[in-house]
Amino acid sequence: MRNRTANILIVDDEKNIRRALSMILTSEGHRTTQAENGEIALAFAQKEDFDLVLLDIWMPDMEGMQVLEKLKQLRPDIAVIMISGHGTIQHAVEALRLGAFDFLEKPLSREKTLLAVQHVLEQSYLKQENRELRGKLEKRYELLGESKAIKNLWKKIQQAAPSKGRILIQGENGTGKELIARAIHRLSNRADQPFVKVNCAAIPEELIESELFGHEKGSFTGATAQRIGKFEQADGGTLFLDEIGDMSLKTQAKVLRALQEQEIERVGGNQTIKVDVRVICATNKDLEAMIKANEFREDLYYRINVIPIHATPLRNRKEDIPIYVHHFVKTFCEENGFRTKTVTPEAMELLMKYDYPGNVRELQNLIERLVIMTVGDEITANDLPEYISHHQAVFRKNISGAKTLKELKNEIEREYILAKLNENDWNISQTATVLGIERTNLYKKMKYYDIRQN
């Protein structure tokens, strides 16, 4: 058992039982509090946090089952072991249904008691560690900002989250579409159920159906075992279909049927499987233009676009940049065991002038690199990469030759991608990581801008 002291409440109307349990537990280093009835136990639970409650079923005035219900109302996560001198299977089942962790019968031996307590505390500690770990991950990738755009976004998230409506998140790469989806899930009634992500652009066409719907053993070459698909994995929870604009028309048709019927069939199977899944989709593409070009199904578009949400690019909310910078600096310093570094006003001014084609993801990657590679406790303007410190000069050079806003944006983006490719010796994967975009998306941009290595 972990060397950790637990605070345990013992509830039993028999004084000798309370005393014996207390002696057993305190001998193992635990702290104990004794209550002779349910009312006293509930009064203690309101004033103090207990790691575990040992609760007798048969007590005068208020039976243990009633106390259990009230304890769970006070603290839903509290661990409870029910004990009884003449319990039945029915009592054990009812206790577990009401939220008890275990059920023990008297007489209680020292070994049996300590084993049950050890098991419950181990599980409780694991749950606590998981909550803390999840909290740290959410903190690292949380949706930050105080701009009007972010405040409006949070209003939409809070309105949409409790509903059952399907959501389509649109925005450029790196704008935090997955963060928005996770925030919606976290604030929904499905928060305790799975959040399952599928990157539709990263899965080959011949495997996407198996990935989404699963397959039966022997259904195709290489299907050596049954596979549970993402729809089934997300049953009861949320399925996030990222980059849905990259999904083929054939797969779109099957996803549409799954959404309409709330049921799926595994590849190679003939059994219909009911699923209860809330689907959130995201894309950086113009789906309406794709519908006109017969590249995206109009009926699927209206199915997934019940609640539209737009992720604003970082260049349109630059007042949020210092918030992200300070957050990422603190996070990466903690992760690397550094003292928290500071960013000089001159460096921050340059960081705020830059447009970040890769959005928040690009800024995050940049700050991580600066935290690791900067010597000393201060990040200065001299530590910034050349493309940021000379961004204004590049902008002034391009602005004179651009005729329209789109031409200007394209010219700057092309020049920036070319600079990053040269910086990374034309390593596509490394450049895509620095840009904060998928490798497939970088290839598309290189083709669009006719960027080739000399």
C-alpha positions as CSV (number, residue, x, y, z in Angstrom):
1,M,0.0,0.0,0.0
2,R,1.2,3.5,-0.7
3,N,2.9,5.3,2.2
4,R,0.0,7.8,2.4
5,T,-2.2,8.6,5.4
6,A,-5.9,8.4,4.8
7,N,-8.7,10.2,6.7
8,I,-11.3,7.6,7.4
9,L,-14.8,8.0,9.0
10,I,-16.2,4.9,10.8
11,V,-20.0,4.8,11.2
12,D,-21.5,2.1,13.3
13,D,-23.9,2.0,16.3
14,E,-21.8,-0.6,18.1
15,K,-19.0,1.1,20.1
16,N,-16.8,-2.0,20.2
17,I,-16.9,-2.3,16.4
18,R,-16.0,1.3,16.0
19,R,-13.1,0.9,18.5
20,A,-11.8,-2.3,16.9
21,L,-11.9,-0.8,13.3
22,S,-10.2,2.4,14.6
23,M,-7.4,0.4,16.2
24,I,-6.8,-1.6,13.0
25,L,-6.6,1.5,10.8
26,T,-4.6,3.7,13.1
27,S,-2.0,0.9,13.5
28,E,-1.5,1.4,9.7
29,G,-1.0,5.1,10.1
30,H,-4.5,6.3,9.1
31,R,-6.5,8.9,10.9
32,T,-10.0,7.9,12.0
33,T,-13.1,9.7,13.2
34,Q,-16.0,7.7,14.8
35,A,-19.7,8.3,14.5
36,E,-22.4,6.3,16.3
37,N,-25.3,7.2,13.9
38,G,-26.1,8.6,10.5
39,E,-26.8,12.2,11.6
40,I,-23.5,12.5,13.4
41,A,-21.7,11.0,10.3
42,L,-23.4,13.5,7.9
43,A,-22.5,16.4,10.3
44,F,-18.8,15.3,10.2
45,A,-18.9,14.9,6.4
46,Q,-20.1,18.5,6.0
47,K,-17.2,19.9,8.0
48,E,-14.4,17.6,6.9
49,D,-13.1,15.8,3.8
50,F,-12.8,12.1,4.3
51,D,-10.9,9.8,1.9
52,L,-13.1,6.8,2.9
53,V,-16.2,6.0,4.9
54,L,-16.8,2.6,6.6
55,L,-20.6,2.5,7.0
56,D,-22.8,0.0,8.8
57,I,-26.1,-0.9,7.0
58,W,-28.2,-1.6,10.1
59,M,-28.4,1.4,12.5
60,P,-31.3,2.9,14.5
61,D,-33.0,6.1,13.3
62,M,-31.3,6.3,9.9
63,E,-30.2,3.1,8.0
64,G,-26.9,2.9,6.2
65,M,-28.5,3.0,2.8
66,Q,-30.1,6.4,3.6
67,V,-26.8,7.7,4.9
68,L,-25.0,6.5,1.8
69,E,-27.4,8.4,-0.5
70,K,-27.0,11.6,1.5
71,L,-23.2,11.2,1.6
72,K,-23.1,10.9,-2.2
73,Q,-25.2,14.0,-2.5
74,L,-22.7,15.9,-0.3
75,R,-19.7,14.5,-2.1
76,P,-20.3,12.4,-5.2
77,D,-16.7,11.2,-5.3
78,I,-16.4,10.0,-1.7
79,A,-15.4,6.3,-1.3
80,V,-17.7,4.2,0.8
81,I,-17.4,0.6,2.1
82,M,-20.7,-0.8,3.4
83,I,-20.5,-3.3,6.3
84,S,-23.2,-5.6,7.7
85,G,-23.6,-8.4,10.2
86,H,-26.4,-10.2,8.2
87,G,-26.3,-8.7,4.7
88,T,-27.8,-10.3,1.6
89,I,-26.8,-10.3,-2.1
90,Q,-29.7,-7.9,-2.6
91,H,-28.3,-5.5,0.0
92,A,-24.8,-5.7,-1.7
93,V,-26.3,-5.0,-5.1
94,E,-28.3,-2.1,-3.8
95,A,-25.3,-0.6,-2.0
96,L,-23.2,-0.8,-5.2
97,R,-26.1,0.8,-7.2
98,L,-26.1,3.7,-4.8
99,G,-22.4,4.3,-5.2
100,A,-20.7,2.2,-2.6
101,F,-17.3,0.9,-3.6
102,D,-17.4,-2.4,-1.7
103,F,-19.5,-4.5,0.7
104,L,-18.1,-6.4,3.7
105,E,-19.8,-8.8,6.0
106,K,-19.1,-9.1,9.8
107,P,-17.2,-10.4,11.6
108,L,-14.5,-8.3,10.1
109,S,-11.0,-9.8,10.3
110,R,-8.0,-7.5,10.3
111,E,-6.7,-8.9,7.0
112,K,-10.0,-8.7,5.2
113,T,-10.6,-5.1,6.4
114,L,-7.1,-3.8,5.5
115,L,-7.3,-5.5,2.1
116,A,-10.6,-3.9,1.3
117,V,-9.4,-0.5,2.5
118,Q,-6.1,-0.8,0.6
119,H,-8.0,-1.6,-2.6
120,V,-10.5,1.3,-2.3
121,L,-7.7,3.8,-1.4
122,E,-5.6,2.7,-4.3
123,Q,-8.5,3.2,-6.7
124,S,-9.3,6.6,-5.2
125,Y,-5.7,7.8,-5.5
126,L,-5.6,6.6,-9.2
127,K,-8.8,8.6,-9.9
128,Q,-7.3,11.6,-8.2
129,E,-4.1,11.3,-10.1
130,N,-6.0,11.0,-13.4
131,R,-8.0,14.1,-12.6
132,E,-4.8,16.0,-11.8
133,L,-3.2,14.8,-15.0
134,R,-6.2,15.7,-17.0
135,G,-6.3,19.1,-15.4
136,K,-2.6,19.7,-16.3
137,L,-3.2,18.6,-19.9
138,E,-6.3,20.9,-20.2
139,K,-4.3,23.7,-18.6
140,R,-1.6,23.3,-21.2
141,Y,-3.9,23.4,-24.1
142,E,-6.8,25.5,-22.8
143,L,-8.5,28.1,-24.9
144,L,-7.0,31.4,-23.8
145,G,-7.7,35.1,-24.4
146,E,-9.5,38.2,-23.4
147,S,-10.4,39.6,-26.8
148,K,-13.9,40.2,-28.0
149,A,-13.6,37.3,-30.4
150,I,-12.7,34.8,-27.6
151,K,-15.4,36.1,-25.3
152,N,-18.0,35.7,-28.0
153,L,-16.6,32.2,-28.7
154,W,-17.0,31.2,-25.0
155,K,-20.6,32.4,-25.1
156,K,-21.4,30.1,-28.0
157,I,-19.5,27.2,-26.4
158,Q,-21.5,27.6,-23.2
159,Q,-24.8,27.8,-25.1
160,A,-24.1,24.9,-27.4
161,A,-22.4,22.5,-24.9
162,P,-25.5,21.3,-22.9
163,S,-27.5,20.7,-26.1
164,K,-27.6,17.7,-28.3
165,G,-27.0,19.8,-31.5
166,R,-24.2,18.7,-33.9
167,I,-21.5,21.4,-34.3
168,L,-19.3,22.4,-37.2
169,I,-16.2,24.3,-36.3
170,Q,-14.6,26.2,-39.2
171,G,-11.3,28.0,-39.2
172,E,-7.7,27.9,-40.3
173,N,-5.1,25.4,-39.2
174,G,-3.8,26.0,-35.7
175,T,-6.7,28.2,-34.5
176,G,-7.7,25.7,-31.8
177,K,-10.6,23.8,-33.4
178,E,-9.9,20.7,-31.3
179,L,-9.6,22.9,-28.2
180,I,-13.1,24.2,-28.9
181,A,-14.4,20.7,-29.4
182,R,-12.9,19.5,-26.1
183,A,-14.3,22.6,-24.3
184,I,-17.8,21.7,-25.6
185,H,-17.4,18.1,-24.5
186,R,-16.1,19.1,-21.1
187,L,-19.2,21.4,-20.5
188,S,-21.7,18.9,-21.9
189,N,-23.7,16.2,-20.2
190,R,-21.3,13.7,-21.7
191,A,-18.2,15.1,-20.0
192,D,-17.7,11.8,-18.1
193,Q,-17.9,9.7,-21.3
194,P,-15.3,9.3,-24.0
195,F,-14.0,12.1,-26.3
196,V,-12.8,10.3,-29.4
197,K,-10.9,12.2,-32.2
198,V,-10.5,11.1,-35.8
199,N,-8.2,13.1,-38.2
200,C,-10.0,12.4,-41.5
201,A,-7.0,13.8,-43.5
202,A,-4.5,11.5,-41.9
203,I,-6.2,8.2,-42.6
204,P,-5.9,6.6,-46.1
205,E,-9.1,6.3,-48.0
206,E,-9.0,2.4,-48.0
207,L,-8.8,2.4,-44.1
208,I,-11.2,5.2,-43.1
209,E,-14.3,3.1,-43.0
210,S,-12.6,0.5,-40.8
211,E,-11.3,3.3,-38.6
212,L,-14.8,4.8,-38.2
213,F,-17.1,1.8,-38.1
214,G,-14.7,-1.1,-37.2
215,H,-14.4,-4.4,-39.0
216,E,-14.9,-8.1,-38.5
217,K,-12.2,-10.6,-38.5
218,G,-11.4,-11.7,-42.1
219,S,-13.4,-9.0,-43.7
220,F,-10.4,-8.0,-45.8
221,T,-6.7,-8.8,-46.2
222,G,-4.9,-8.0,-43.0
223,A,-8.1,-8.0,-40.9
224,T,-6.7,-10.7,-38.5
225,A,-9.0,-9.7,-35.6
226,Q,-12.2,-7.9,-34.9
227,R,-11.8,-4.1,-34.6
228,I,-14.0,-1.7,-32.7
229,G,-14.4,1.6,-34.7
230,K,-14.4,5.1,-33.4
231,F,-18.2,5.4,-33.5
232,E,-18.5,2.5,-31.0
233,Q,-15.6,3.8,-28.9
234,A,-17.4,7.1,-28.6
235,D,-20.7,5.5,-27.6
236,G,-22.3,7.7,-24.9
237,G,-19.7,10.4,-25.5
238,T,-18.4,12.7,-28.3
239,L,-16.9,11.9,-31.6
240,F,-14.7,14.7,-33.1
241,L,-14.3,14.4,-36.9
242,D,-11.4,16.7,-37.6
243,E,-10.7,17.8,-41.2
244,I,-14.0,16.4,-42.4
245,G,-13.6,18.3,-45.7
246,D,-10.9,15.7,-46.6
247,M,-13.4,12.8,-46.4
248,S,-14.3,11.0,-49.7
249,L,-17.9,11.2,-51.0
250,K,-18.2,7.4,-50.4
251,T,-17.3,7.7,-46.7
252,Q,-19.5,10.8,-46.4
253,A,-22.5,8.7,-47.5
254,K,-21.9,6.2,-44.7
255,V,-21.3,8.8,-42.1
256,L,-24.6,10.5,-43.1
257,R,-26.4,7.2,-42.6
258,A,-24.8,6.7,-39.2
259,L,-25.9,10.2,-38.2
260,Q,-29.5,9.7,-39.5
261,E,-30.1,6.3,-38.0
262,Q,-27.7,6.5,-35.0
263,E,-26.5,3.0,-35.9
264,I,-23.5,1.5,-37.8
265,E,-22.3,-1.8,-39.3
266,R,-18.7,-3.0,-39.1
267,V,-16.9,-3.6,-42.4
268,G,-17.6,-7.2,-43.3
269,G,-20.4,-7.5,-40.8
270,N,-24.2,-7.7,-41.1
271,Q,-25.1,-6.8,-37.5
272,T,-26.6,-3.4,-36.9
273,I,-25.1,-1.7,-33.8
274,K,-26.9,1.2,-32.1
275,V,-24.7,4.1,-31.0
276,D,-25.4,7.2,-29.0
277,V,-22.8,9.6,-30.2
278,R,-22.7,13.4,-30.4
279,V,-20.7,14.4,-33.5
280,I,-18.6,17.6,-33.7
281,C,-16.9,18.3,-37.0
282,A,-14.1,20.7,-37.9
283,T,-12.6,21.8,-41.2
284,N,-10.3,24.5,-42.6
285,K,-12.1,24.2,-46.0
286,D,-15.0,26.1,-47.5
287,L,-17.6,23.4,-47.5
288,E,-20.2,25.4,-49.3
289,A,-17.8,25.9,-52.2
290,M,-17.0,22.2,-52.1
291,I,-20.8,21.5,-52.4
292,K,-21.0,23.6,-55.5
293,A,-18.0,21.7,-56.9
294,N,-19.7,18.3,-56.0
295,E,-16.9,17.5,-53.6
296,F,-19.0,17.5,-50.4
297,R,-22.5,16.2,-49.8
298,E,-25.1,18.9,-49.2
299,D,-27.3,16.7,-47.1
300,L,-24.3,15.8,-44.8
301,Y,-23.4,19.5,-44.6
302,Y,-26.8,20.4,-43.1
303,R,-26.7,17.4,-40.8
304,I,-23.4,18.5,-39.2
305,N,-23.9,22.2,-39.4
306,V,-26.7,22.6,-36.9
307,I,-24.6,24.9,-34.7
308,P,-21.8,26.7,-36.7
309,I,-18.8,28.0,-34.8
310,H,-15.9,30.0,-36.3
311,A,-12.4,29.9,-34.9
312,T,-10.8,33.3,-35.3
313,P,-7.2,33.4,-36.6
314,L,-4.6,34.8,-34.2
315,R,-3.8,37.8,-36.4
316,N,-7.3,39.1,-35.9
317,R,-7.0,39.0,-32.1
318,K,-3.5,40.1,-31.5
319,E,-4.4,41.5,-28.0
320,D,-4.4,37.8,-26.9
321,I,-0.8,37.1,-27.9
322,P,0.8,38.3,-24.6
323,I,-1.6,36.0,-22.7
324,Y,-0.5,33.0,-24.8
325,V,3.1,34.0,-24.6
326,H,3.1,34.2,-20.8
327,H,1.1,31.0,-20.5
328,F,3.4,29.0,-22.8
329,V,6.6,30.4,-21.2
330,K,5.4,29.3,-17.8
331,T,4.2,25.9,-19.0
332,F,7.4,25.0,-20.8
333,C,9.6,26.3,-18.1
334,E,7.8,24.0,-15.6
335,E,8.0,21.1,-17.9
336,N,11.7,21.5,-18.4
337,G,12.6,22.3,-14.8
338,F,13.6,25.9,-15.6
339,R,13.1,29.0,-13.5
340,T,10.3,31.0,-15.1
341,K,11.7,33.2,-17.9
342,T,10.6,36.7,-18.7
343,V,10.0,38.2,-22.1
344,T,11.3,41.8,-22.7
345,P,8.9,44.5,-23.9
346,E,10.9,44.8,-27.2
347,A,10.6,41.0,-27.8
348,M,6.8,41.1,-27.0
349,E,6.3,44.0,-29.4
350,L,7.8,42.0,-32.2
351,L,5.9,38.9,-31.3
352,M,2.7,40.9,-31.5
353,K,3.5,42.4,-34.9
354,Y,3.9,39.1,-36.5
355,D,0.8,37.5,-38.3
356,Y,1.3,33.8,-37.4
357,P,0.1,31.9,-40.5
358,G,0.2,28.7,-38.3
359,N,-1.9,30.6,-35.7
360,V,-1.7,29.6,-32.0
361,R,0.0,26.3,-32.8
362,E,2.8,28.1,-34.5
363,L,3.2,30.5,-31.5
364,Q,3.2,27.6,-29.1
365,N,6.0,25.8,-31.0
366,L,8.0,29.1,-31.2
367,I,7.8,29.7,-27.5
368,E,8.8,26.1,-26.6
369,R,11.9,26.5,-28.8
370,L,12.7,29.9,-27.3
371,V,12.3,28.6,-23.7
372,I,14.6,25.7,-24.4
373,M,17.2,27.4,-26.5
374,T,17.5,30.9,-24.9
375,V,20.4,31.2,-22.4
376,G,19.5,32.9,-19.2
377,D,16.2,33.9,-17.6
378,E,15.2,36.5,-20.2
379,I,13.9,36.2,-23.8
380,T,15.0,39.3,-25.7
381,A,14.4,40.6,-29.3
382,N,17.8,39.1,-30.2
383,D,16.6,35.6,-29.3
384,L,13.7,35.8,-31.8
385,P,14.1,34.1,-35.2
386,E,15.0,36.4,-38.1
387,Y,11.7,35.9,-39.9
388,I,9.9,37.6,-36.9
389,S,12.4,40.3,-36.2
390,H,12.5,41.3,-39.9
391,H,8.7,40.7,-40.5
392,Q,7.9,44.4,-40.9
393,A,10.6,44.8,-43.6
394,V,9.3,41.8,-45.5
395,F,5.8,43.2,-45.2
396,R,6.8,46.6,-46.6
397,K,8.6,45.0,-49.5
398,N,5.5,42.9,-50.5
399,I,2.8,45.5,-50.0
400,S,4.0,47.7,-52.9
401,G,3.6,44.9,-55.4
402,A,0.3,43.4,-54.2
403,K,-2.9,44.5,-56.0
404,T,-5.5,42.9,-53.8
405,L,-5.7,41.8,-50.1
406,K,-5.8,38.2,-51.3
407,E,-2.7,38.7,-53.4
408,L,-0.9,40.3,-50.5
409,K,-1.8,37.4,-48.2
410,N,-0.8,34.8,-50.7
411,E,2.6,36.5,-51.4
412,I,3.5,36.8,-47.7
413,E,2.4,33.2,-47.0
414,R,4.4,31.9,-50.0
415,E,7.5,33.8,-48.9
416,Y,7.1,32.6,-45.3
417,I,6.7,28.9,-46.3
418,L,9.7,29.2,-48.6
419,A,11.8,30.7,-45.7
420,K,10.8,27.9,-43.3
421,L,11.6,25.2,-45.9
422,N,15.1,26.7,-46.4
423,E,15.5,27.0,-42.6
424,N,14.7,23.3,-42.2
425,D,16.8,22.1,-45.2
426,W,13.5,21.2,-47.1
427,N,12.5,18.6,-44.5
428,I,8.8,18.5,-45.1
429,S,7.8,16.9,-41.8
430,Q,9.9,19.2,-39.7
431,T,8.7,22.3,-41.6
432,A,5.1,21.3,-41.2
433,T,5.7,20.9,-37.4
434,V,7.3,24.4,-37.2
435,L,4.4,25.9,-39.3
436,G,1.8,24.1,-37.0
437,I,0.1,22.4,-39.9
438,E,-0.4,18.9,-41.2
439,R,2.2,17.6,-43.7
440,T,-0.5,16.9,-46.3
441,N,-1.6,20.5,-46.0
442,L,1.9,21.8,-46.5
443,Y,2.2,19.7,-49.7
444,K,-1.0,21.3,-50.9
445,K,0.2,24.8,-50.2
446,M,3.5,24.1,-52.0
447,K,1.6,22.9,-55.0
448,Y,-0.7,25.9,-54.9
449,Y,2.2,28.4,-54.7
450,D,4.4,26.4,-57.1
451,I,7.1,26.1,-54.5
452,R,9.9,23.7,-55.6
453,Q,13.4,23.0,-54.4
454,N,16.1,24.3,-56.8
